[in-house]
Amino acid sequence: MTDKNIDPVASQSTDVVAGIPVNQTGTTTVIHLPVNSRGVALTIIAIVAFVFALSVAHAFFIPLLFGIFIAYTLNPLVVWLERIRIPRLLGTSLVIVAILCSALLTANNLRDEFNSILVSLPTATQKLSRSLKNLQKGQTSTIQQMQAAATEIEKATNQAAGVRPVIKSSATEQSVFNLSQWLWAGSMGAVGFLSQTVMVVFLVFFFLLSGDTFRRKLVKISGRSLSSRKITVHILDAINKSIQNYMFMLLVTNVLFGLLVWIALRWIGLENAGAWAVAAGFLHIIPYFGPLLIVAATGVTAFMQFGTFSSVLAVGGATLAIATIVGTFVTTWMTGRIAKMNAAAVFVSLLFWAWLWGVWGMLLGIPIIVIIKVISEHIDGLQAVAELLGE
């Protein structure tokens, strides 16, 4: 007796060729997947609108996320102060004041070293210019050859078209570099950074002061059923643990990187090694791009002091080797244990957030994607996202 509901093509035995199921008749077995085109279109529109909102309102979202992450990191200190009978308002104030005083004290101790670096910048520029000229030894550089070739092509094109070449006068040429505009842009950038820093400090203070108020409110509005509230509690606990572990990983890796850079620069004999070690520790927060900046900066500093390209290779190579060792072994191992994400997902997320928010996106990209993975693991319909992000 034959079942009429059985597909005669699908009922035949199949072979696998290059990973594609093929039946014995030579035709490919087709898998029919129902697709809700209207739902897919609405989802795409919602995602595009959300990304556009994140891009337009970056001045609001970036300080907000920094405040949330820093508050999550400092909350255990405030909780510990509460356990020893210190009120939360006083404990929050003590933590904020202690962090600000530590930052100001560190900056004041390294002020002379940073000032000496800034003072030596003009001398470094002159040394670099003279060395490049000596390196050429009267030979035409590649850029000059390209410019000469472009000039000849332009002359030939004008002659073929019958157009007389325009003689440029030096009086009409405008300077590409305008010092006043550069200083104005730099001062405005510094003012904007300072205002955002103050905003983050106030956000951290109020988030720490609120304690678990928002946590209770989120649990309350998640639903009346006990199961939904338990799921919400599990999500919040997982987010809290992930952010704190990630911030602890940043603290360990950045301090380790700065310490190793300080030891290497002191051993080589580079001046102001302490200031460069502190700068290396801060720049190492930026994934991939930060270590490259510190390698370039220390290499230029080595050239300023020693005047040889071998010293540049020694300092830059030592810094790059330390960044590679710390990033490959310590950071990768700790990130794998904390986030349990595959490297491709982390790199793609960093590209996306760097495209959206620049350097700030690179700083916030990994904790954001960790939160997305945690939420996806506990919500029906989003397990596919968690599977893509997981190991």
C-alpha positions in Angstrom: 0.0 0.0 0.0 1.5 3.4 -1.1 1.3 6.5 1.0 0.1 9.4 -1.1 1.8 12.0 1.1 5.3 10.7 0.4 7.2 12.6 -2.2 8.4 10.1 -4.9 11.6 12.1 -5.4 12.4 12.5 -1.8 11.7 8.8 -1.1 14.5 7.7 -3.4 17.9 6.9 -2.0 20.3 9.8 -2.3 24.1 10.2 -2.5 26.2 13.1 -1.3 28.3 14.8 -3.9 30.4 17.8 -2.8 28.2 18.1 0.3 24.9 18.4 -1.7 22.4 15.5 -1.5 21.7 14.0 -5.0 19.4 11.1 -5.6 20.0 8.3 -8.0 18.1 9.9 -10.8 20.6 12.7 -11.0 18.4 15.5 -9.7 19.3 17.5 -6.6 17.1 17.1 -3.5 15.4 20.5 -2.8 14.7 21.5 0.8 11.7 23.8 1.0 12.0 26.5 3.7 9.0 28.7 4.4 9.9 32.4 4.3 7.8 35.2 5.6 8.8 37.9 3.1 6.8 40.6 4.9 8.4 39.8 8.3 11.9 39.7 6.7 11.3 43.1 5.1 10.1 44.6 8.3 13.0 43.2 10.2 15.5 44.6 7.7 13.8 48.0 7.9 13.9 48.0 11.7 17.6 47.0 11.7 18.5 49.8 9.3 16.5 52.3 11.3 18.1 51.2 14.5 21.7 51.4 13.1 20.9 54.9 11.7 19.6 56.0 15.1 22.8 54.7 16.7 24.9 56.6 14.2 23.0 59.9 14.6 22.8 59.7 18.4 26.4 58.5 19.0 27.1 61.6 21.3 24.4 60.2 23.6 24.9 56.4 23.4 28.7 56.4 23.7 28.9 58.1 27.2 25.8 56.2 28.3 27.4 52.8 27.5 30.7 53.8 29.1 28.9 54.9 32.2 27.0 51.6 32.4 30.1 49.4 31.9 32.2 51.4 34.4 29.4 51.3 36.9 29.2 47.5 36.5 32.9 47.3 37.1 32.9 49.5 40.3 29.7 48.2 41.8 31.5 45.4 43.8 33.5 48.0 45.6 30.4 49.9 46.6 28.7 46.7 47.7 31.8 45.8 49.8 31.7 49.3 51.4 28.0 48.7 52.2 28.8 45.5 54.0 31.2 47.3 56.3 28.4 49.7 57.4 29.2 52.6 55.0 26.1 54.2 53.4 25.8 53.8 49.6 25.9 57.5 49.0 29.1 57.9 51.0 30.6 54.7 49.5 29.9 55.9 45.9 31.4 59.3 46.6 34.5 57.7 48.1 35.0 55.4 45.1 34.5 58.2 42.5 36.8 60.6 44.4 39.5 57.9 44.9 39.6 57.1 41.1 39.7 60.8 40.1 42.5 61.5 42.6 44.5 58.5 41.5 44.2 59.6 37.8 45.2 63.2 38.6 48.1 62.1 40.8 49.4 59.8 38.0 49.1 62.5 35.4 50.9 65.0 37.7 53.8 62.5 38.4 54.2 62.0 34.6 53.7 65.6 33.6 57.4 66.3 33.3 58.0 63.3 31.1 55.1 64.2 28.8 56.2 67.8 28.6 59.7 66.7 27.5 58.2 64.6 24.8 56.2 67.5 23.5 59.2 69.9 23.6 61.3 67.4 21.6 58.8 67.1 18.8 60.2 69.9 16.6 63.7 68.5 16.9 62.4 65.1 16.0 60.8 66.4 12.9 64.0 68.1 11.8 66.0 64.9 12.4 63.6 62.8 10.5 63.6 65.2 7.5 67.4 65.3 7.4 67.6 61.5 7.6 65.2 61.0 4.8 67.2 63.4 2.6 70.4 61.6 3.4 68.7 58.3 2.7 67.8 59.4 -0.8 71.4 60.6 -1.6 70.4 62.8 -4.5 68.2 60.2 -6.1 64.7 61.0 -7.2 62.1 59.6 -4.8 59.3 57.4 -5.9 56.7 60.1 -5.1 58.7 62.6 -7.2 58.9 60.2 -10.1 55.1 59.6 -9.9 54.5 63.4 -9.9 56.8 63.9 -12.9 55.0 61.1 -14.8 51.7 62.7 -14.0 52.9 66.1 -15.2 54.1 64.6 -18.5 50.8 62.7 -19.0 48.9 66.0 -18.4 51.1 67.8 -20.9 50.5 65.1 -23.5 46.7 65.2 -22.9 46.6 69.0 -23.2 48.6 68.9 -26.5 46.3 66.2 -28.0 43.2 68.2 -27.0 44.6 71.5 -28.1 44.4 73.1 -24.6 47.0 75.5 -23.4 48.5 74.5 -20.1 47.7 76.7 -17.1 50.8 78.1 -15.4 50.4 78.1 -11.7 51.8 81.1 -9.8 53.2 80.6 -6.4 51.3 83.6 -5.2 48.0 81.9 -6.0 48.9 78.6 -4.4 47.3 78.1 -1.0 48.9 76.4 1.9 47.6 73.0 2.6 48.4 73.1 6.3 46.8 75.9 8.3 48.1 76.0 11.8 45.4 78.1 13.3 42.7 75.8 11.9 44.5 72.8 13.2 44.8 74.3 16.7 41.2 75.3 16.7 40.1 71.8 15.7 42.3 70.3 18.3 41.1 72.6 21.1 37.4 71.9 20.2 38.2 68.2 20.2 39.7 68.5 23.6 36.7 70.4 24.9 34.3 67.8 23.5 36.4 65.0 25.1 36.4 66.8 28.5 32.7 67.4 28.4 32.0 63.7 27.6 34.4 62.6 30.4 32.4 64.8 32.9 29.2 63.3 31.6 30.5 59.7 32.1 31.6 60.6 35.6 28.1 61.8 36.5 26.5 58.8 34.9 28.8 56.4 36.8 28.0 58.2 40.0 24.2 58.0 39.6 24.3 54.4 38.3 26.3 53.4 41.4 24.0 55.3 43.7 20.9 53.7 42.3 22.2 50.2 43.2 19.9 47.4 42.0 16.9 49.7 41.4 16.9 49.3 37.7 17.4 45.5 38.2 14.3 45.3 40.3 12.3 47.4 37.8 13.4 45.2 34.8 12.4 42.1 36.7 9.1 43.6 37.6 8.2 44.7 34.0 9.4 41.5 32.4 6.1 39.8 33.2 3.9 38.4 35.9 4.8 34.8 35.5 7.5 33.3 37.7 9.3 31.7 34.7 9.7 35.0 32.8 11.0 36.7 35.9 13.5 33.9 36.5 14.7 34.2 32.9 15.2 38.0 33.3 17.2 37.4 36.5 19.4 34.9 34.8 20.0 37.3 31.9 20.9 40.2 34.2 23.2 38.0 36.3 24.9 36.7 33.1 25.4 40.3 31.8 26.7 41.5 35.1 29.2 38.6 35.3 30.3 39.0 31.7 30.9 42.7 31.9 32.8 42.5 35.2 34.9 39.6 33.9 35.6 41.5 30.7 36.6 44.7 32.5 38.9 42.6 34.8 40.5 41.1 31.7 41.1 44.6 30.3 42.7 45.7 33.6 45.0 42.7 33.8 46.1 42.8 30.1 46.6 46.6 30.0 48.6 46.6 33.3 50.7 43.7 32.1 51.3 45.3 28.7 52.3 48.6 30.2 54.6 46.9 32.7 56.4 44.8 30.1 56.7 47.9 27.8 58.3 49.8 30.7 60.8 47.0 31.4 61.7 46.7 27.7 62.1 50.5 27.1 64.2 50.9 30.3 66.4 48.0 29.2 66.9 49.6 25.8 67.6 53.0 27.4 64.7 55.0 26.0 64.0 58.2 27.8 60.6 58.8 29.5 59.9 55.1 29.6 57.3 55.6 32.4 55.2 58.0 30.3 55.3 55.7 27.3 54.4 52.7 29.5 51.3 54.5 30.8 50.4 55.6 27.3 50.8 52.0 26.1 48.5 50.7 28.9 45.8 53.1 27.8 46.2 52.6 24.1 46.1 48.9 24.5 42.5 49.2 25.4 41.8 49.8 21.7 41.9 46.4 20.0 44.4 46.0 17.1 44.8 49.7 16.5 46.1 50.8 19.9 49.3 48.6 19.9 50.1 49.9 16.4 49.9 53.5 17.6 52.2 52.8 20.5 54.7 51.0 18.2 54.8 54.0 15.9 55.1 56.5 18.7 57.9 54.6 20.5 59.7 54.1 17.2 59.7 57.8 16.4 60.8 58.5 20.0 63.7 56.1 19.6 64.7 57.9 16.4 64.6 61.2 18.2 66.9 60.0 20.9 69.4 57.7 19.1 69.1 59.0 15.5 69.5 55.6 13.9 67.0 53.3 12.1 68.3 50.3 14.0 67.1 51.8 17.3 63.7 52.3 15.7 63.6 48.7 14.7 64.7 47.6 18.2 62.1 49.7 20.1 59.3 49.1 17.7 60.1 45.4 17.4 60.2 45.0 21.2 56.9 46.8 21.6 55.3 44.8 18.8 56.5 41.5 20.2 55.1 42.4 23.7 51.8 43.3 22.1 51.7 40.1 20.1 52.5 37.9 23.1 50.0 39.6 25.4 47.3 39.7 22.7 47.8 36.2 21.5 48.1 34.3 24.7 46.7 36.4 27.6 43.9 38.3 25.9 42.8 35.5 23.7 42.8 33.0 26.5 40.9 35.2 28.9 38.4 36.4 26.3 37.7 32.8 25.3 37.0 31.9 28.9 34.9 35.0 29.6 32.9 35.5 26.3 33.2 32.0 24.8 32.9 33.5 21.3 34.7 32.6 18.0 37.4 34.9 16.8 35.6 35.6 13.5 32.5 36.9 15.2 34.6 39.1 17.5 36.6 40.6 14.6 33.5 41.2 12.4 31.7 42.9 15.4 34.8 45.1 15.9 34.7 46.1 12.2 31.0 47.0 12.5 31.3 49.1 15.6 34.5 50.8 14.4 32.6 51.7 11.2 29.7 53.0 13.2 31.5 54.9 16.1 35.2 54.9 15.2 37.7 54.4 18.0 34.9 54.5 20.6 33.2 51.7 18.7 36.3 49.6 18.9 36.4 50.1 22.7 32.8 49.2 23.2 32.3 46.6 20.5 33.3 43.5 22.4 31.2 44.1 25.6 28.2 45.0 23.4 28.5 41.8 21.4 29.0 39.8 24.6 25.7 41.3 25.9 24.0 40.4 22.7 25.2 36.8 22.9 24.0 36.5 26.5 20.5 37.9 25.7 20.3 35.6 22.6 21.0 32.5 24.7 18.0 33.1 26.9 15.3 34.3 24.5 13.3 32.1 22.2 13.9 32.9 18.5 17.4 34.3 19.0 19.3 31.1 19.7 20.5 31.2 16.1 22.3 34.5 16.8 23.9 32.9 19.9 25.0 30.0 17.9 26.6 32.2 15.2 28.5 34.1 17.9 29.5 31.1 20.0 32.5 28.9 19.7 
